Amino acid sequence: MTQTPRKLSFEEAWNSITIFYVDNELEQEIDQEVDRLLRLAEQYGVTEKSMMSPDSLAALLREQEGALEFILREVELSEEKFLRIISLLRQIGRIPVPLDREWTMQQITRRIQADPDFASAVAHLLMDGVRDAELQAVIPRYYLEALNFREIAAGSVAARRVRYKRALIGTYSGRKGYRVEACIRGRLEGIRERYGVGFEQGRSRFVNVNVDFAVPSLDDPWVILMCSFQETTSSGQSTKARDMETAYDDIRRSNSRNRENRVFVNFADGGGWLARRRDFQRLVENCHYFINLRHLDLLEPIVLTHVPRKYFQKQS
C-alpha cells in the first residue's frame, strides 16, 4: 500500500535542520589534497627550516614547473590579483616593459624562465613586497600584506596545513552541496529501479528557473524538486527563496489552467538557514511539499501519488 504523502510543518522542518553535513569520504579527499600540497612544499624546499632568499626563490621559479602557482597559493594571492600587480609594476616602470596589454600567467611563466632579471623582480615582489615603500602607496594593504613569502616560507608544517585547509574551504563547501544533491538523486534512482519512474535535470517549460529534479521528465514534470543546502549565510538565500516561490506560483497557475495535480517540492537544509528564519519559513510555506535530509523518506510517496500510472514501467 502506498504511503500517503505529507508536508513537513515549519516546526518540524526547523527542528530537523542538519546544521553541518558530515561526509567522511569528502573529508578524506580534502586531507589527501592537503597532504599532496605538503609534499609539494617539501619538494620545493619550502619548510620551516629553510632559509629561502630572493635569489633562491628566483631560481625555484625558473627551474621548477608550477612553482609560481605554488608560491601564489602559499601567500594566498589569487592569480588575477597577481596579474594586476604585475601590470602595475609595468605601468610605473618597475618592470621595463610598456603596458600595452596585460600578460597571462603563461606569458609571465615563460618570461621568468627566459629573463633572469624579470625572475628576480618577481621573486623580490613575492618575498618582500609587503616592505616595499613605493608599493605601499599604490597597492591596497590587503593585497600587499600577502606579498610576504619570507615569513610564510618559514612557517611550521602545522600552520601550513591549516592554511591549505582554509584555502580549500570554497571547494569543500561547493562539493558538499553536490554531495547533498547526490543523496536526493540516490533516492530518485531507487524509485526508478523499483517502479521505472525516471527523472531529469535542466530547464522546463513549466517554470522560469533551472529545475534540480523533474519527475518523470522535463517535458512532462509531475513532481518538480528544487534544492538548497546552505551551511553559511549569504545574501543569495533571499534570491533563492524568491526563485523557489516563483516556481511554486508557476506550477499552481499551470494546475489551475489545466486542472492538473503537478506538485512543487522544496528541499532546503543546512545551518545557514538558521539566520534566515523568515526566508526559511517562506520556503516551507510556498510549496506543495517540503523535505530535508532527515525526511528524504517522504519523497517516494510524493512521487507514487502524483506521477500518472502511465509512467510506471514496473508494478508498485
BALOBA-1460 file (C-alpha; in Angstrom, 3 decimals):
// residues 316
<rec num="1" residu="m" x="0.000" y="0.000" z="0.000"/>
<rec num="2" residu="t" x="1.308" y="3.453" z="-0.964"/>
<rec num="3" residu="q" x="2.052" y="5.711" z="1.991"/>
<rec num="4" residu="t" x="0.086" y="8.968" z="1.951"/>
<rec num="5" residu="p" x="2.439" y="11.890" z="1.261"/>
<rec num="6" residu="r" x="2.595" y="14.725" z="3.736"/>
<rec num="7" residu="k" x="4.240" y="18.107" z="4.005"/>
<rec num="8" residu="l" x="6.562" y="18.913" z="6.889"/>
<rec num="9" residu="s" x="5.302" y="21.708" z="9.098"/>
<rec num="10" residu="f" x="7.551" y="24.691" z="9.724"/>
<rec num="11" residu="e" x="8.242" y="23.461" z="13.265"/>
<rec num="12" residu="e" x="9.205" y="20.001" z="12.000"/>
<rec num="13" residu="a" x="11.427" y="21.479" z="9.289"/>
<rec num="14" residu="w" x="13.085" y="23.944" z="11.677"/>
<rec num="15" residu="n" x="13.736" y="21.375" z="14.385"/>
<rec num="16" residu="s" x="15.198" y="18.813" z="11.946"/>
<rec num="17" residu="i" x="17.688" y="21.089" z="10.148"/>
<rec num="18" residu="t" x="21.023" y="19.354" z="9.537"/>
<rec num="19" residu="i" x="23.320" y="22.195" z="10.615"/>
<rec num="20" residu="f" x="26.550" y="20.593" z="9.338"/>
<rec num="21" residu="y" x="26.643" y="17.863" z="6.719"/>
<rec num="22" residu="v" x="29.370" y="15.353" z="7.556"/>
<rec num="23" residu="d" x="30.747" y="13.306" z="4.663"/>
<rec num="24" residu="n" x="33.739" y="11.194" z="5.665"/>
<rec num="25" residu="e" x="34.686" y="10.437" z="2.067"/>
<rec num="26" residu="l" x="34.860" y="14.139" z="1.241"/>
<rec num="27" residu="e" x="36.827" y="14.821" z="4.433"/>
<rec num="28" residu="q" x="39.372" y="12.197" z="3.398"/>
<rec num="29" residu="e" x="39.666" y="13.695" z="-0.092"/>
<rec num="30" residu="i" x="40.399" y="17.122" z="1.398"/>
<rec num="31" residu="d" x="43.010" y="15.622" z="3.744"/>
<rec num="32" residu="q" x="44.647" y="13.844" z="0.803"/>
<rec num="33" residu="e" x="44.843" y="17.111" z="-1.128"/>
<rec num="34" residu="v" x="46.407" y="18.854" z="1.884"/>
<rec num="35" residu="d" x="48.965" y="16.052" z="2.177"/>
<rec num="36" residu="r" x="49.759" y="16.427" z="-1.535"/>
<rec num="37" residu="l" x="50.389" y="20.143" z="-1.085"/>
<rec num="38" residu="l" x="52.618" y="19.487" z="1.929"/>
<rec num="39" residu="r" x="54.688" y="17.032" z="-0.133"/>
<rec num="40" residu="l" x="54.922" y="19.641" z="-2.877"/>
<rec num="41" residu="a" x="56.185" y="22.209" z="-0.383"/>
<rec num="42" residu="e" x="58.853" y="19.764" z="0.736"/>
<rec num="43" residu="q" x="59.776" y="19.054" z="-2.880"/>
<rec num="44" residu="y" x="60.273" y="22.781" z="-3.490"/>
<rec num="45" residu="g" x="62.347" y="23.114" z="-0.329"/>
<rec num="46" residu="v" x="59.760" y="25.220" z="1.472"/>
<rec num="47" residu="t" x="59.974" y="24.020" z="5.050"/>
<rec num="48" residu="e" x="60.167" y="25.674" z="8.444"/>
<rec num="49" residu="k" x="63.940" y="25.034" z="8.483"/>
<rec num="50" residu="s" x="64.559" y="26.526" z="5.048"/>
<rec num="51" residu="m" x="66.322" y="29.880" z="4.706"/>
<rec num="52" residu="m" x="64.957" y="30.962" z="1.333"/>
<rec num="53" residu="s" x="66.293" y="34.191" z="-0.178"/>
<rec num="54" residu="p" x="65.075" y="36.201" z="-3.187"/>
<rec num="55" residu="d" x="67.853" y="34.617" z="-5.255"/>
<rec num="56" residu="s" x="66.901" y="31.070" z="-4.288"/>
<rec num="57" residu="l" x="63.226" y="31.861" z="-4.887"/>
<rec num="58" residu="a" x="64.078" y="33.250" z="-8.338"/>
<rec num="59" residu="a" x="65.943" y="30.035" z="-9.123"/>
<rec num="60" residu="l" x="62.982" y="27.977" z="-7.942"/>
<rec num="61" residu="l" x="60.593" y="29.968" z="-10.149"/>
<rec num="62" residu="r" x="62.866" y="29.490" z="-13.169"/>
<rec num="63" residu="e" x="63.677" y="25.827" z="-12.715"/>
<rec num="64" residu="q" x="60.549" y="24.187" z="-11.262"/>
<rec num="65" residu="e" x="57.412" y="23.818" z="-13.348"/>
<rec num="66" residu="g" x="54.358" y="25.000" z="-11.450"/>
<rec num="67" residu="a" x="56.437" y="26.844" z="-8.843"/>
<rec num="68" residu="l" x="54.789" y="30.226" z="-9.440"/>
<rec num="69" residu="e" x="51.285" y="28.799" z="-8.935"/>
<rec num="70" residu="f" x="52.545" y="27.060" z="-5.797"/>
<rec num="71" residu="i" x="54.008" y="30.278" z="-4.333"/>
<rec num="72" residu="l" x="50.809" y="32.213" z="-5.058"/>
<rec num="73" residu="r" x="48.889" y="29.532" z="-3.183"/>
<rec num="74" residu="e" x="51.380" y="29.808" z="-0.324"/>
<rec num="75" residu="v" x="50.855" y="33.556" z="0.045"/>
<rec num="76" residu="e" x="47.089" y="33.195" z="-0.629"/>
<rec num="77" residu="l" x="47.085" y="35.650" z="-3.524"/>
<rec num="78" residu="s" x="44.803" y="34.914" z="-6.473"/>
<rec num="79" residu="e" x="46.271" y="34.676" z="-9.950"/>
<rec num="80" residu="e" x="44.003" y="37.539" z="-11.042"/>
<rec num="81" residu="k" x="45.348" y="39.896" z="-8.363"/>
<rec num="82" residu="f" x="48.902" y="38.814" z="-9.173"/>
<rec num="83" residu="l" x="48.340" y="39.715" z="-12.840"/>
<rec num="84" residu="r" x="47.053" y="43.177" z="-11.767"/>
<rec num="85" residu="i" x="50.147" y="43.739" z="-9.637"/>
<rec num="86" residu="i" x="52.491" y="42.759" z="-12.479"/>
<rec num="87" residu="s" x="50.598" y="45.174" z="-14.750"/>
<rec num="88" residu="l" x="51.031" y="47.891" z="-12.117"/>
<rec num="89" residu="l" x="54.785" y="47.271" z="-11.953"/>
<rec num="90" residu="r" x="54.943" y="47.670" z="-15.718"/>
<rec num="91" residu="q" x="52.836" y="50.825" z="-15.549"/>
<rec num="92" residu="i" x="55.129" y="52.521" z="-13.005"/>
<rec num="93" residu="g" x="58.298" y="51.357" z="-14.760"/>
<rec num="94" residu="r" x="59.482" y="48.843" z="-12.162"/>
<rec num="95" residu="i" x="59.332" y="46.213" z="-14.913"/>
<rec num="96" residu="p" x="60.802" y="47.854" z="-18.058"/>
<rec num="97" residu="v" x="58.154" y="46.597" z="-20.492"/>
<rec num="98" residu="p" x="55.412" y="49.048" z="-21.563"/>
<rec num="99" residu="l" x="51.873" y="48.131" z="-20.510"/>
<rec num="100" residu="d" x="50.149" y="47.657" z="-23.854"/>
<rec num="101" residu="r" x="48.057" y="44.714" z="-22.670"/>
<rec num="102" residu="e" x="48.009" y="42.511" z="-19.596"/>
<rec num="103" residu="w" x="50.152" y="39.384" z="-19.610"/>
<rec num="104" residu="t" x="48.687" y="35.973" z="-18.941"/>
<rec num="105" residu="m" x="50.100" y="33.551" z="-16.383"/>
<rec num="106" residu="q" x="51.619" y="31.550" z="-19.231"/>
<rec num="107" residu="q" x="53.376" y="34.641" z="-20.606"/>
<rec num="108" residu="i" x="54.712" y="35.536" z="-17.164"/>
<rec num="109" residu="t" x="55.970" y="31.992" z="-16.607"/>
<rec num="110" residu="r" x="57.764" y="31.977" z="-19.961"/>
<rec num="111" residu="r" x="59.339" y="35.359" z="-19.265"/>
<rec num="112" residu="i" x="60.522" y="34.185" z="-15.836"/>
<rec num="113" residu="q" x="62.266" y="31.247" z="-17.467"/>
<rec num="114" residu="a" x="63.846" y="33.375" z="-20.199"/>
<rec num="115" residu="d" x="64.756" y="36.547" z="-18.286"/>
<rec num="116" residu="p" x="66.788" y="36.274" z="-15.043"/>
<rec num="117" residu="d" x="66.190" y="39.951" z="-14.211"/>
<rec num="118" residu="f" x="62.432" y="39.535" z="-14.513"/>
<rec num="119" residu="a" x="62.597" y="36.356" z="-12.405"/>
<rec num="120" residu="s" x="64.493" y="38.311" z="-9.752"/>
<rec num="121" residu="a" x="61.919" y="41.138" z="-9.801"/>
<rec num="122" residu="v" x="59.062" y="38.678" z="-9.323"/>
<rec num="123" residu="a" x="60.961" y="36.883" z="-6.554"/>
<rec num="124" residu="h" x="61.604" y="40.138" z="-4.668"/>
<rec num="125" residu="l" x="57.936" y="41.075" z="-5.092"/>
<rec num="126" residu="l" x="56.691" y="37.802" z="-3.639"/>
<rec num="127" residu="m" x="59.338" y="37.658" z="-0.922"/>
<rec num="128" residu="d" x="59.320" y="41.227" z="0.398"/>
<rec num="129" residu="g" x="56.630" y="43.254" z="-1.388"/>
<rec num="130" residu="v" x="54.947" y="43.985" z="1.924"/>
<rec num="131" residu="r" x="58.000" y="46.017" z="2.969"/>
<rec num="132" residu="d" x="58.284" y="47.979" z="-0.289"/>
<rec num="133" residu="a" x="57.623" y="51.683" z="0.484"/>
<rec num="134" residu="e" x="56.834" y="52.598" z="-3.124"/>
<rec num="135" residu="l" x="54.239" y="49.824" z="-3.452"/>
<rec num="136" residu="q" x="52.550" y="50.807" z="-0.189"/>
<rec num="137" residu="a" x="51.248" y="53.933" z="-1.936"/>
<rec num="138" residu="v" x="49.749" y="52.142" z="-4.946"/>
<rec num="139" residu="i" x="48.633" y="48.671" z="-3.763"/>
<rec num="140" residu="p" x="45.849" y="48.170" z="-1.180"/>
<rec num="141" residu="r" x="47.224" y="46.882" z="2.101"/>
<rec num="142" residu="y" x="45.018" y="43.775" z="1.950"/>
<rec num="143" residu="y" x="46.821" y="42.554" z="-1.177"/>
<rec num="144" residu="l" x="50.233" y="43.944" z="-0.275"/>
<rec num="145" residu="e" x="50.331" y="42.046" z="3.003"/>
<rec num="146" residu="a" x="50.112" y="38.778" z="1.066"/>
<rec num="147" residu="l" x="53.477" y="39.569" z="-0.563"/>
<rec num="148" residu="n" x="55.390" y="38.268" z="2.446"/>
<rec num="149" residu="f" x="56.760" y="34.888" z="1.417"/>
<rec num="150" residu="r" x="59.879" y="35.421" z="3.549"/>
<rec num="151" residu="e" x="57.882" y="34.844" z="6.732"/>
<rec num="152" residu="i" x="55.344" y="32.431" z="5.259"/>
<rec num="153" residu="a" x="58.064" y="30.099" z="3.948"/>
<rec num="154" residu="a" x="59.476" y="29.696" z="7.446"/>
<rec num="155" residu="g" x="56.118" y="28.720" z="8.939"/>
<rec num="156" residu="s" x="55.539" y="25.394" z="10.643"/>
<rec num="157" residu="v" x="54.024" y="22.367" z="8.940"/>
<rec num="158" residu="a" x="51.044" y="22.652" z="11.296"/>
<rec num="159" residu="a" x="50.432" y="26.262" z="10.266"/>
<rec num="160" residu="r" x="50.815" y="25.323" z="6.598"/>
<rec num="161" residu="r" x="48.294" y="22.501" z="6.979"/>
<rec num="162" residu="v" x="45.741" y="24.892" z="8.498"/>
<rec num="163" residu="r" x="46.361" y="27.395" z="5.688"/>
<rec num="164" residu="y" x="45.908" y="24.757" z="2.993"/>
<rec num="165" residu="k" x="42.642" y="23.603" z="4.527"/>
<rec num="166" residu="r" x="41.423" y="27.184" z="4.727"/>
<rec num="167" residu="a" x="42.296" y="27.691" z="1.048"/>
<rec num="168" residu="l" x="40.261" y="24.619" z="0.145"/>
<rec num="169" residu="i" x="37.153" y="25.677" z="2.066"/>
<rec num="170" residu="g" x="35.445" y="27.061" z="-1.050"/>
<rec num="171" residu="t" x="35.931" y="23.790" z="-2.897"/>
<rec num="172" residu="y" x="34.843" y="21.908" z="0.219"/>
<rec num="173" residu="s" x="31.616" y="23.886" z="0.616"/>
<rec num="174" residu="g" x="30.736" y="23.657" z="-3.048"/>
<rec num="175" residu="r" x="31.303" y="19.927" z="-3.159"/>
<rec num="176" residu="k" x="29.170" y="19.458" z="-0.053"/>
<rec num="177" residu="g" x="26.266" y="20.903" z="-1.996"/>
<rec num="178" residu="y" x="26.840" y="18.315" z="-4.726"/>
<rec num="179" residu="r" x="27.016" y="15.535" z="-2.133"/>
<rec num="180" residu="v" x="23.693" y="16.576" z="-0.628"/>
<rec num="181" residu="e" x="22.169" y="16.688" z="-4.100"/>
<rec num="182" residu="a" x="23.586" y="13.195" z="-4.671"/>
<rec num="183" residu="c" x="21.622" y="11.964" z="-1.635"/>
<rec num="184" residu="i" x="18.415" y="13.127" z="-3.300"/>
<rec num="185" residu="r" x="19.480" y="11.664" z="-6.629"/>
<rec num="186" residu="g" x="20.115" y="8.354" z="-4.879"/>
<rec num="187" residu="r" x="16.532" y="8.281" z="-3.586"/>
<rec num="188" residu="l" x="15.189" y="9.030" z="-7.072"/>
<rec num="189" residu="e" x="17.394" y="6.333" z="-8.590"/>
<rec num="190" residu="g" x="15.946" y="3.881" z="-6.076"/>
<rec num="191" residu="i" x="12.423" y="4.884" z="-7.108"/>
<rec num="192" residu="r" x="13.386" y="4.429" z="-10.766"/>
<rec num="193" residu="e" x="14.783" y="0.982" z="-10.033"/>
<rec num="194" residu="r" x="11.677" y="-0.116" z="-8.129"/>
<rec num="195" residu="y" x="8.958" y="1.466" z="-10.273"/>
<rec num="196" residu="g" x="10.556" y="2.526" z="-13.561"/>
<rec num="197" residu="v" x="9.757" y="6.211" z="-12.991"/>
<rec num="198" residu="g" x="12.600" y="8.346" z="-14.341"/>
<rec num="199" residu="f" x="13.791" y="11.876" z="-13.606"/>
<rec num="200" residu="e" x="15.704" y="14.652" z="-15.389"/>
<rec num="201" residu="q" x="17.503" y="17.912" z="-14.590"/>
<rec num="202" residu="g" x="17.535" y="21.203" z="-16.519"/>
<rec num="203" residu="r" x="15.107" y="23.728" z="-17.956"/>
<rec num="204" residu="s" x="11.391" y="23.006" z="-18.112"/>
<rec num="205" residu="r" x="8.627" y="24.927" z="-19.859"/>
<rec num="206" residu="f" x="6.601" y="24.885" z="-16.641"/>
<rec num="207" residu="v" x="8.900" y="27.160" z="-14.608"/>
<rec num="208" residu="n" x="11.279" y="30.035" z="-15.345"/>
<rec num="209" residu="v" x="14.269" y="28.635" z="-13.435"/>
<rec num="210" residu="n" x="16.504" y="25.605" z="-13.868"/>
<rec num="211" residu="v" x="14.956" y="22.546" z="-12.272"/>
<rec num="212" residu="d" x="17.125" y="20.448" z="-9.959"/>
<rec num="213" residu="f" x="14.942" y="17.377" z="-10.470"/>
<rec num="214" residu="a" x="11.870" y="16.817" z="-12.662"/>
<rec num="215" residu="v" x="9.942" y="13.545" z="-12.312"/>
<rec num="216" residu="p" x="9.438" y="11.789" z="-14.674"/>
<rec num="217" residu="s" x="10.812" y="14.282" z="-17.275"/>
<rec num="218" residu="l" x="11.422" y="17.936" z="-18.067"/>
<rec num="219" residu="d" x="8.833" y="17.833" z="-20.846"/>
<rec num="220" residu="d" x="6.105" y="16.477" z="-18.587"/>
<rec num="221" residu="p" x="7.093" y="17.021" z="-14.939"/>
<rec num="222" residu="w" x="4.588" y="15.973" z="-12.299"/>
<rec num="223" residu="v" x="7.000" y="16.398" z="-9.403"/>
<rec num="224" residu="i" x="9.428" y="19.338" z="-9.579"/>
<rec num="225" residu="l" x="12.025" y="19.461" z="-6.847"/>
<rec num="226" residu="m" x="14.352" y="22.384" z="-6.074"/>
<rec num="227" residu="c" x="17.285" y="22.060" z="-3.662"/>
<rec num="228" residu="s" x="19.245" y="24.422" z="-1.430"/>
<rec num="229" residu="f" x="21.829" y="23.350" z="1.157"/>
<rec num="230" residu="q" x="23.498" y="26.246" z="2.993"/>
<rec num="231" residu="e" x="25.979" y="25.807" z="5.845"/>
<rec num="232" residu="t" x="26.802" y="29.533" z="5.788"/>
<rec num="233" residu="t" x="24.548" y="32.550" z="5.419"/>
<rec num="234" residu="s" x="24.627" y="34.586" z="2.217"/>
<rec num="235" residu="s" x="22.575" y="37.311" z="0.531"/>
<rec num="236" residu="g" x="21.812" y="34.827" z="-2.239"/>
<rec num="237" residu="q" x="19.483" y="32.926" z="0.074"/>
<rec num="238" residu="s" x="16.777" y="35.572" z="-0.276"/>
<rec num="239" residu="t" x="17.092" y="35.316" z="-4.056"/>
<rec num="240" residu="k" x="16.873" y="31.531" z="-3.826"/>
<rec num="241" residu="a" x="13.749" y="31.810" z="-1.703"/>
<rec num="242" residu="r" x="12.166" y="34.148" z="-4.258"/>
<rec num="243" residu="d" x="13.070" y="31.825" z="-7.157"/>
<rec num="244" residu="m" x="11.508" y="28.861" z="-5.373"/>
<rec num="245" residu="e" x="8.391" y="30.888" z="-4.583"/>
<rec num="246" residu="t" x="8.113" y="31.931" z="-8.243"/>
<rec num="247" residu="a" x="8.437" y="28.318" z="-9.396"/>
<rec num="248" residu="y" x="5.682" y="27.305" z="-6.959"/>
<rec num="249" residu="d" x="3.411" y="30.010" z="-8.340"/>
<rec num="250" residu="d" x="4.128" y="28.861" z="-11.911"/>
<rec num="251" residu="i" x="3.084" y="25.302" z="-11.073"/>
<rec num="252" residu="r" x="-0.065" y="26.422" z="-9.277"/>
<rec num="253" residu="r" x="-1.129" y="28.573" z="-12.227"/>
<rec num="254" residu="s" x="-0.481" y="25.689" z="-14.619"/>
<rec num="255" residu="n" x="-2.566" y="23.370" z="-12.440"/>
<rec num="256" residu="s" x="-5.413" y="25.876" z="-12.338"/>
<rec num="257" residu="r" x="-5.424" y="26.352" z="-16.108"/>
<rec num="258" residu="n" x="-5.163" y="22.676" z="-16.979"/>
<rec num="259" residu="r" x="-6.910" y="21.090" z="-13.987"/>
<rec num="260" residu="e" x="-3.848" y="19.021" z="-13.164"/>
<rec num="261" residu="n" x="-2.160" y="17.956" z="-9.943"/>
<rec num="262" residu="r" x="1.527" y="18.655" z="-10.551"/>
<rec num="263" residu="v" x="3.448" y="19.437" z="-7.381"/>
<rec num="264" residu="f" x="6.384" y="21.609" z="-6.399"/>
<rec num="265" residu="v" x="8.719" y="20.210" z="-3.707"/>
<rec num="266" residu="n" x="11.205" y="22.352" z="-1.789"/>
<rec num="267" residu="f" x="14.330" y="20.823" z="-0.293"/>
<rec num="268" residu="a" x="16.192" y="23.236" z="1.984"/>
<rec num="269" residu="d" x="18.667" y="22.378" z="4.704"/>
<rec num="270" residu="g" x="21.874" y="23.471" z="6.414"/>
<rec num="271" residu="g" x="22.788" y="25.749" z="9.307"/>
<rec num="272" residu="g" x="22.965" y="28.793" z="7.036"/>
<rec num="273" residu="w" x="19.175" y="28.969" z="7.183"/>
<rec num="274" residu="l" x="19.220" y="29.476" z="10.964"/>
<rec num="275" residu="a" x="19.998" y="33.173" z="10.494"/>
<rec num="276" residu="r" x="17.369" y="33.420" z="7.729"/>
<rec num="277" residu="r" x="14.381" y="32.149" z="9.627"/>
<rec num="278" residu="r" x="11.849" y="34.227" z="7.666"/>
<rec num="279" residu="d" x="13.275" y="33.146" z="4.299"/>
<rec num="280" residu="f" x="13.297" y="29.563" z="5.515"/>
<rec num="281" residu="q" x="9.676" y="29.861" z="6.600"/>
<rec num="282" residu="r" x="8.781" y="31.167" z="3.139"/>
<rec num="283" residu="l" x="10.395" y="28.068" z="1.623"/>
<rec num="284" residu="v" x="8.343" y="25.784" z="3.842"/>
<rec num="285" residu="e" x="5.120" y="27.654" z="3.171"/>
<rec num="286" residu="n" x="5.461" y="28.216" z="-0.574"/>
<rec num="287" residu="c" x="5.465" y="24.671" z="-1.878"/>
<rec num="288" residu="h" x="3.186" y="21.667" z="-2.065"/>
<rec num="289" residu="y" x="5.665" y="19.583" z="-0.050"/>
<rec num="290" residu="f" x="8.793" y="20.353" z="1.957"/>
<rec num="291" residu="i" x="11.566" y="17.836" z="2.722"/>
<rec num="292" residu="n" x="15.094" y="17.839" z="4.119"/>
<rec num="293" residu="l" x="17.915" y="15.347" z="4.695"/>
<rec num="294" residu="r" x="16.285" y="13.794" z="7.727"/>
<rec num="295" residu="h" x="12.987" y="13.321" z="5.912"/>
<rec num="296" residu="l" x="14.032" y="12.036" z="2.487"/>
<rec num="297" residu="d" x="11.696" y="9.078" z="3.036"/>
<rec num="298" residu="l" x="8.810" y="11.467" z="2.259"/>
<rec num="299" residu="l" x="9.931" y="11.735" z="-1.370"/>
<rec num="300" residu="e" x="8.777" y="8.288" z="-2.525"/>
<rec num="301" residu="p" x="5.102" y="8.644" z="-1.520"/>
<rec num="302" residu="i" x="5.033" y="12.060" z="-3.227"/>
<rec num="303" residu="v" x="6.235" y="10.512" z="-6.490"/>
<rec num="304" residu="l" x="3.917" y="7.498" z="-6.221"/>
<rec num="305" residu="t" x="0.904" y="9.707" z="-5.556"/>
<rec num="306" residu="h" x="1.361" y="12.420" z="-8.163"/>
<rec num="307" residu="v" x="3.084" y="10.815" z="-11.162"/>
<rec num="308" residu="p" x="0.477" y="9.305" z="-13.560"/>
<rec num="309" residu="r" x="0.468" y="5.494" z="-13.744"/>
<rec num="310" residu="k" x="1.363" y="5.519" z="-17.439"/>
<rec num="311" residu="y" x="4.932" y="6.420" z="-16.430"/>
<rec num="312" residu="f" x="5.316" y="3.373" z="-14.196"/>
<rec num="313" residu="q" x="7.192" y="0.628" z="-16.026"/>
<rec num="314" residu="k" x="7.146" y="-1.747" z="-13.062"/>
<rec num="315" residu="q" x="4.399" y="-2.790" z="-10.682"/>
<rec num="316" residu="s" x="4.318" y="-0.861" z="-7.395"/>
